[in-house]
Amino acid sequence: MSGSETSALCEAESQAIALCEAEIAGFTSQRDECVRRVRELMAAEDPAKGVFHAQEIFLNQRDKLRLEVEIQFRTNKINRIRKGFVESDGAQDAGGFVF
């Protein structure tokens, strides 16, 4: 591999890592919003008056878990890139797994 190919590969890796980090930041803010909304809904419940928000709480908790998985996938991808396990162009993403 020539110097220019190595430099281009490092640049591509840096861009991929930056993209993943930006996605992680977005997912983190969405996750924090879900947590805030769950707390708000739980505080607004009043069993004595029959006010429940079970469905909205469940949906927000589900979204929070989904976002945590997305964050973990991006973190794993960054770690694979840094350790040299770079996916080839034609390879499908195995959902966070190298194989």
C-alpha positions as CSV (number, residue, x, y, z in Angstrom):
1,M,0.0,0.0,0.0
2,S,1.4,3.3,-1.0
3,G,1.5,6.4,1.3
4,S,-1.4,8.1,-0.5
5,E,-3.5,4.9,-0.2
6,T,-2.7,4.8,3.5
7,S,-3.5,8.4,4.0
8,A,-6.9,8.0,2.1
9,L,-7.7,5.0,4.3
10,C,-6.9,6.9,7.5
11,E,-9.1,9.9,6.2
12,A,-12.0,7.5,5.4
13,E,-11.7,5.9,8.9
14,S,-11.6,9.3,10.5
15,Q,-14.7,10.4,8.6
16,A,-16.5,7.1,9.5
17,I,-15.6,7.6,13.2
18,A,-16.8,11.3,13.1
19,L,-20.1,10.2,11.5
20,C,-20.6,7.5,14.2
21,E,-19.8,10.0,17.0
22,A,-22.3,12.5,15.5
23,E,-25.0,9.8,15.3
24,I,-24.2,8.8,18.9
25,A,-24.7,12.4,20.0
26,G,-28.0,12.6,18.3
27,F,-29.2,9.2,19.8
28,T,-28.0,10.3,23.2
29,S,-30.1,13.5,23.1
30,Q,-33.1,11.5,21.9
31,R,-32.6,9.0,24.7
32,D,-32.3,11.7,27.3
33,E,-35.6,13.2,26.0
34,C,-37.3,9.8,26.4
35,V,-36.0,9.5,30.0
36,R,-37.3,13.0,30.8
37,R,-40.6,12.3,29.2
38,V,-41.0,9.1,31.2
39,R,-40.3,10.9,34.4
40,E,-42.7,13.6,33.5
41,L,-45.5,11.1,32.7
42,M,-44.9,9.1,35.9
43,A,-45.1,12.2,38.0
44,A,-48.4,13.2,36.2
45,E,-50.1,9.9,37.0
46,D,-52.7,10.1,39.8
47,P,-54.2,6.6,40.6
48,A,-56.7,8.2,43.0
49,K,-58.2,10.1,40.1
50,G,-57.7,7.3,37.6
51,V,-55.1,9.2,35.6
52,F,-52.6,6.7,34.1
53,H,-50.1,7.1,31.2
54,A,-49.0,3.4,31.0
55,Q,-49.0,3.3,27.2
56,E,-47.0,6.5,26.7
57,I,-44.5,5.4,29.4
58,F,-44.1,2.0,27.8
59,L,-43.5,3.5,24.3
60,N,-41.0,6.0,25.6
61,Q,-39.2,3.2,27.6
62,R,-39.1,1.1,24.4
63,D,-37.7,4.0,22.4
64,K,-35.1,4.5,25.1
65,L,-34.0,0.9,24.9
66,R,-33.9,1.1,21.1
67,L,-31.7,4.2,21.2
68,E,-29.3,2.6,23.7
69,V,-28.9,-0.3,21.3
70,E,-28.2,2.1,18.4
71,I,-25.6,3.9,20.6
72,Q,-23.9,0.6,21.4
73,F,-23.9,-0.5,17.8
74,R,-22.2,2.8,16.8
75,T,-19.7,2.5,19.7
76,N,-18.9,-1.1,18.6
77,K,-18.4,0.2,15.0
78,I,-15.9,2.9,16.2
79,N,-14.0,0.2,18.2
80,R,-13.8,-2.1,15.2
81,I,-12.5,0.8,13.0
82,R,-9.9,1.7,15.6
83,K,-8.7,-1.9,16.0
84,G,-8.5,-2.4,12.2
85,F,-11.5,-4.5,11.6
86,V,-12.8,-2.4,8.8
87,E,-15.7,-3.6,6.8
88,S,-15.1,-4.0,3.1
89,D,-17.3,-1.9,0.7
90,G,-19.5,-4.8,-0.4
91,A,-20.0,-6.3,3.1
92,Q,-23.3,-6.1,4.9
93,D,-23.4,-4.7,8.4
94,A,-24.1,-7.6,10.7
95,G,-25.7,-5.5,13.3
96,G,-22.7,-4.7,15.3
97,F,-21.0,-8.1,14.9
98,V,-17.7,-8.6,12.9
99,F,-18.8,-12.0,11.4
